[in-house]
Amino acid sequence: MAGSGTEYSLSGGAAQATVLGNAFFVGSVLMGFEMLGSRYLFPYFGGGIGTWAGLISTVLAALTIGYFIGGAIVDRHPSPRVIAVSSAVAAAYLALVPVSADPVMEIILNRIGDGPAGILIASSILLLLPLSVLGTFSPVAVRLLLRSTAETGRIAGLVYGISTIGNIFGTLFTTFWLIPTLGSRNITYIYAGVLALSALSMFILGRARR
């Protein structure tokens, strides 16, 4: 349904588990890709505190954009398909990163340099779009799971809590196991695949709820 959005919510354990499971996996990919961002930037801008400041600032900006946009969209279109489209867009973007990152980083380094401007632009090109669309997940998920205003706090805490657990898992698992084992580009393709599966699950859920 569309419109005011006050009447739409997901009921049923399987539907709610699908949304909450995606909260974990999307959260994992979000922070995991931030860690991968450091590997893509390192050969061109180094791994110092300036590079990390650029990455962290970009991630925070992306989440801010995503929260605002997600909250605005779901009030008008309260549907699992909003999450599905966001995950699909992020998956497609991540799938292009391994083959395009090096040429883009070289252009930025050669034309702008390795100072703050170059780092911020490189971080933004690498992270801003995919993480912004992933940032829409939590406000949309809260709206979809909410059945009454009396449970707003519980649902919001559940979604953001599970997403944050995914953030922690993605950060640690990517840093200490995936990167040493698989390498950044292979992991990026895996993350794109995870997001594609997330999109598929939410498209299916949206069709089932029509």
N, C-alpha and C positions, 0 to 999 in steps of 0.2 A: 504494500500500500504506500501511497504518498499522501502528502497533505500535511496536516498538523503533526502527525507522527505519534500522538499520545496513545493510540490504540494498538500499536504494533509491538509485540514482544515475542521472543522465542520461548516455547514451552517444550517440555520433554527432555529427559536426561541426555539422549543422544545428541540432540541439537545443541544443548548447552555445553556438553562435553566437547563438541566439535569447535565451538567458538573459543572455549577456554584452552583447548589443546593448541589451537592456532595462536592464541595469545603467547603461549610459551615458545613456539617455534619462530614466530615473527620476532619476538623479543630476542631470541638467540641469534637470529640472522642479523638483526639490527646492530647489536654490539659486536658480533663476530666480524661483520664487515668493517666496522670502525677499526678493529685491530688489523684487518687486512689492509686498510687504507695506509697504515704506517709503512707497510712493506712496499706498496706501490710508490709512495712518496720518497722513501729512504734513498734510493739511488740518485735522486735529483735534488732533494732538499735536506738530506741528512735526517738523523733520528733524534735531534736535540729537542730542548723544551719548546722552541719556537714552532717546530713541526707539530708537536703534540698540542700546543695551544691552538693552532689552526684547526686541527682535527676535532678537538673537543668543542671548540666554538661552533664549528660547522654542524656537528651532531646536535648540539643544543638548539641552534637556529632551525635546523630541519625539524626537530621534534616540536618546537614552538609553532612552526608553520603547519605541520601535520595536525596538531591538536586543534588549532583554530579552524582549519579547513574541514577536518573530520566532524567536528561538532556542528558546523554550519550545514554541511551536506546531509548528515543523518537526520536532522530535524525535518528536512523536506523529503528525504528519500530513505526511510528507515528499512533497509533491506540488506541481507547478507551479501548481495551483489556489490555493494559499495566496497566491502573488504575484498571481494574477489577481484574487482577491477584494480584496486590499489596493489594487491599482491602480484597480479599479472604484469602491471606496468613495471614494478620494481624488479620482477624476475627478468623481463626483457632487457632492462637497462643493465643489470648485473651480467647477463650473458654476453653483452657487448664489451664489458670492461677489459677482459684479458687481452683482446686483440687491439684495443684502441688506447689503452692507458699510456703505454710508452711513447707513441708519437705525440699525444697530447701533452704529456709532461715535458717532453723535449721542446716543444713549441713554447710553452709557458716559461721554461727556464731560459731559453735563448732570447725571448722578447721582453720578459719582465724581470728575470733574475730570480735569485733564491732568497730574497728578502721576505718581509711580512706580506707584501702584496702578492708575490708569486705563490707563497704557501697558501694564503687564503683562497686565491683563485683556483689553485690546483685542488685543494680540499673540497671546495664548493662544486667543481665540475665532477669530482669523483663521488662525492657523498650526498650533496644537497638534494637532488631530485629523488633518488631511490629512498633515502631515509625520510624525506618529507612525506611521501606517499605511504610509507610504512607507519609513520607517526599518526596517520589518521585512524589506525586500527583501534586503539584503546577507547576513544570517545564513542566510536561507532559500536564497538562491542558492548560497552556499558548500556547504550541506548537499546540495543537489541535484546539484551538479557533482562532489562528492567521491566517488571510486571506491575509495580506500584511505587509511588513515591516513598512509601514507608521503608523500602529496602534499598534506597539509593546509595546510602553509605556502604552497605555490605557489598553490593554488586560492584561499585566503583573500587572499593578496596580489594575485592577478589580479582578483578581484571588487571588492575595496575600491579597488584602483588605477584600474580602469576607471570605477568609480562616482565617484571623486574627479576624474578627468579630465572626466567629465560635470558635476560640480559647478563646476569652473573654467569650462568652456564656457558653462554656463547663467548663471553670474554675469556674465561679460563680454558674452556675446551679448545677454542681456536688457538690461543696463545701457546699452551703447553703440550697440545697433542696434534692438532690438525696442521699447523704451520710447519713444525719439524718433520711431520710424516708425509704430507701431500704437496706442500708448496702453495703459494698464494693463488695462482691461476686455477689450479684444479679445485681448490676450495671455493673459489668464486662461482665456478660452474655448479658445484654441489649446492651452494646457497641458492643459486637461480632455480635449480630443480626443486628445492624445498619450497620456495615461494610459489612455484608453478603448481605444486601439489596443494598448497594452501589455497590458492585461487580456485583450483578445481573443486576442492571440498566445499568451499563457500558458494560456488556456482550451483553445485548440486543441492546444497541446503536451501538456497534461494528458490530453486525450482520446486523443491518439495514443499515449501511454505506458501507457494502461490495459491 
